[in-house]
């Protein structure tokens, strides 16, 4: 090992600018929560549904939530995926990211170096 490298971090980021609107009405919040619940519970063996909880409990929880909606006016994506590394270094990066459990980032680096 020659130690002619410094630590670096791979990342992908999106910066979004826009006009924000706060949503506090029950109908909007129920819709947002129902969609989030379906999305995040879909792969569960027994997916939880909002209807599984008592309605008074959901009503109380909704009072503690503020939803947001952003009308996107500008969006910039940026990434650093070891594009400055040679092929063998990038392969090592992919393997190490996998070992760290950063599977999505490993896939992104791998895809980038294969293109």
C-alpha positions, 0 to 999 in steps of 0.5 A: 500500500502506498498511502497516496490517497486521502479519505474521501466520501461518496455521495449523491444529493439533490438540492430542491428550491421552491415554494413551500405550502404547509398542510394541516387539514385532516383530509390532506394529512390522511392522504399523505400518511396513507400513501407513506404507510402503503409505501413503507409497509408494502414489503412487510409480511403483515403490512400495517394499515391506518385502519388497524389503529383506533380512529381516535388515536389517528385523529390525535396523532394527526393534530401533531403533524404538519405536512408540507408540499413544495412547488419545485422551482429549481433542482440541482443534482450532484454526486461524487462516486469515485469518478476520480479513481482508476478502475481497480480503486473504484472496484475496491470502493464498491466492495467496501461500501457493500461491507459497510451496508451502503448497498445503494451507494455501492450500486451507484458507484458500480454503475458509474464505473461500468458506463 
